[in-house]
Amino acid sequence: MLENCSKVHGDASAAAHAWDDGMDNQGRRRRSDSEGQCSPKARTFAGRVQRHKHLTFCLLALAATGSLVHNTQAMPSDAPWGDTWSDGSGVLAPKVMALEEFYDCTVTGDHIMYKTLAVCTTACYAGECVQKSAMGELSAPELVILHPTTSRARDVVLVTLSPVIQVGDSLRMLIKAVNSSITISVQEDPGLPIGMTAELNEAHSELTVAWSPRIGQEGYVHELFVVGTSGGVQSKDLGVRIAVAAGALAWQEPVAAESHHSIIVGQTKSVDLICVSNYPLDIVVAKNSNMPNAMSLNVTHTRRMLKADFSMAPLAPYRGRVTYEARPGTQGMTVGACFTCHSAIVLISENRCVRFTIETCQYVTKPSDSLYSLTRMFHSSNNWRRLLNLNPTLTPDPQALMDDGQVVQIGSVYSILPGDSLAAISGRLSTTVKGLVELNPWLGSEAVLLQVGQKLCIAACTAQPNPTFDQKEAA
């Protein structure tokens, strides 16, 4: 059997109908199913619908190179069983079973869809977990003529399932004949969509259809055609159109492919990651990317929600947060990682990279810091007057604890000039090459080649001798 599908793509306002004869509008034959396209006998429907503020999700529409002829008159009544199809008084009466069974907590007020009773019971601490169903429905029937200008012309009645389903959803539908003298069969051309099963009861008067769309079937409108037969006379075909949503994904934050953030040693900063989709998502560290030390990623898992009328709401944005703590030894460096927002259900993904540039010559204090401890940390000496000269508002006591969150200068900023070297700079500014490398860890080594305009942190000088605690106490 051929896979019967239609690509969801185009303008929903352009409602035209046609059989696809396997040729494109330039007369070239399209690829077969095995090449990833619809079969030559696939009906083509296309369209789009806005399902989210920031996203356009593919839905039903009707578009093609030709057109179906709409019968604007009432359905013909030449068949012995009449002309009604949708309310059970005609030949075939299709009915959609529950698209999804779930549990809802009666007191939370947010109408979260919990997959199991156990999960709901854990979250529903004060209320009761009630089983509910997300229902689908079929549109009013539409009589159309397929192949209107060919010998294959025939009337069909089309109904459309709503809402649009997703890959992995479980669809069950029952198509019944109005009496046991009518038998039901599936039209072999075009046959069942791939993966769909159709089971008849013993009398062949009831057809149970079950289907869970697979990866690769998203973005198409798939169709099932059945016919009723009584006394050797066939009814018109009943066609059921089932749209499978194409995957769509967009980042809300960060918007740019790379975001850059400045940070000072001693600070901790967080950056929100927010992406949205019509499919469940996850945010992970991207392949070939590693988070540096002191960086972490936390994600908040979201659940599908219900609207006030208990119909399924669009998925909430998926959120993550990147947190980085700038530690001593990173001043002047730029660190970061890339993160992938993706769906495990359909093949959609997109990356965002987050970079932190650590300021040189600055430090944000903690309650345990003092002039003496910071001098030992950054200058490897006990000459705390260097820091005091740079920060005259600090208490001139090497052991006095500082307030939390103060920004202190740990040196003076020097811009590299043409012809500069670490040896020349250290000699001119009364420091050492080793001291420069320790205060500027981004240099990496003493043999680094400097570039004009780069910034160096230089330890401040003091005319006072290196102070000792004995001198302070004697004073």
C-alpha positions, 0 to 999 in steps of 0.5 A, a space after each residue: 500500500 502506498 503511504 497517503 500523506 500531504 505536506 503541510 506547507 503554504 497559505 491556509 487561505 488558499 483552499 484548493 484541492 487536487 489529486 497529485 499525479 506525481 508531476 510537479 508544476 514544471 512537469 518533473 516527476 517527484 521523488 518516491 516515498 523511499 526518497 523521503 517524499 509523498 507517493 505519486 498518488 498522495 493527495 496534497 494539502 498544505 497550510 499553516 496556522 499560528 499556534 504561538 506568539 512567536 511560532 508558526 506551526 504547520 496545520 491543515 490547508 488545501 493547496 495544489 497545482 490543480 483544483 478539486 471541484 466543490 459540489 455546492 448543491 446538497 449531497 445527492 440521494 441516489 444511494 439507498 442509504 441517504 446522504 447524511 454522513 456525520 451524525 450517524 444516520 447515514 452509511 458510515 459514522 466516524 467517531 474519535 476516541 479520547 486523544 489522551 488520558 491524563 489526571 488533573 488536580 482539583 485544587 491547584 487551579 493551573 490544570 496541569 496534565 499529569 500522565 499517571 495517578 502516582 505523579 498527580 498524587 505527589 503534586 496534588 497535596 491538598 486536592 483530588 486527582 481526577 481522570 480526564 480525557 483530551 477529546 478530538 472531533 471531526 469537522 462537518 462533512 464536505 462533498 468533493 469530486 476527485 479527478 473531475 476531468 478524468 475517467 477516475 472521477 468520483 465523489 468523496 466525503 471528507 472530514 478533518 480531525 482536530 486538533 492537529 496531532 503530534 508525532 508520538 500521540 495515540 489516535 483511535 477512531 471507530 467507524 461504524 456502519 449504520 446497520 449490520 447489512 453494510 460492510 466496511 472496507 479500506 480503499 486500497 488506493 491510496 491505502 493506510 498511512 504508514 504505521 496505521 492499523 485498521 481492524 474490522 469486527 466479525 461482521 465487517 460493520 465496525 472498523 477500529 483505526 489506531 495510529 501513532 505518527 512516527 518521526 518523518 510523518 510530521 508536517 503532513 496531512 495524512 488520509 484514510 479512505 473507507 467505503 460502505 457496501 450494501 447489496 453490491 452497491 458501494 457508498 461514496 468514499 469517506 475520507 478522514 484527513 489527519 494533520 500531524 504538526 511539523 516541529 517548530 522551535 525558537 529561542 526567546 532568550 538569548 535572541 542572538 546566537 552568542 550572548 556576551 556578559 561582563 563579570 568581575 572576579 568574586 561575582 556570580 551571574 546568571 543568564 536565562 535560557 528560554 525556548 518555545 516549541 509545539 513539541 516537548 523540549 530539553 536544554 543540554 550542553 551542546 556537543 563539542 562544548 564543555 562548561 568551564 569550572 564554576 559554571 552550571 546549568 539548571 533546567 525547569 521541566 514544564 508540563 502540558 497545561 489545560 485551558 479553562 475549558 480543559 482543552 489542551 493549551 500550547 506548551 509553556 516555554 522551556 526554561 534553563 539558567 546558566 550560572 557562572 562564578 568568576 574566581 581568582 585566576 580568571 581575570 582578563 579571560 573569556 569563558 563560556 559554553 554552547 547549549 542546545 534546545 531540542 526535542 527528543 520527539 522530532 528532529 528540531 534543535 537550535 544552539 545558543 552560546 553564552 560567554 562571560 568576560 572577566 574584568 581585569 584589575 577588579 574584585 568583588 569582596 566577600 565578608 571574609 576578605 581583608 586588605 591583607 588576604 587580598 594582597 596575598 591572593 593577588 600580589 603574593 606579598 604582604 604589602 597591603 598598602 598597594 591595595 589601600 592606595 588604589 582604594 583610599 575609601 577602605 579602612 586602613 587596617 590590614 585585618 579589618 573585614 570588608 563588607 560583602 559585595 564591595 568592588 575593589 581595584 587590585 591594580 592599575 590598567 595599562 594598554 599595550 603599546 607598539 614594541 612593548 614586551 613583558 620585560 620592558 613593561 615590568 622594568 618601566 613600572 617597577 614590577 616583575 614579569 612573574 608578577 605580571 603573569 600572576 596578576 594577568 592569568 590570561 597571558 598564560 606564560 612569560 613568552 606570550 606575544 603581546 598585541 597592541 591595545 590589550 589590557 594589563 593589570 599592573 600592581 600599584 607601587 607604594 613609597 612606604 616600606 613593606 609593612 609588617 604587623 609589628 610596625 602596625 602594632 608599634 604605631 
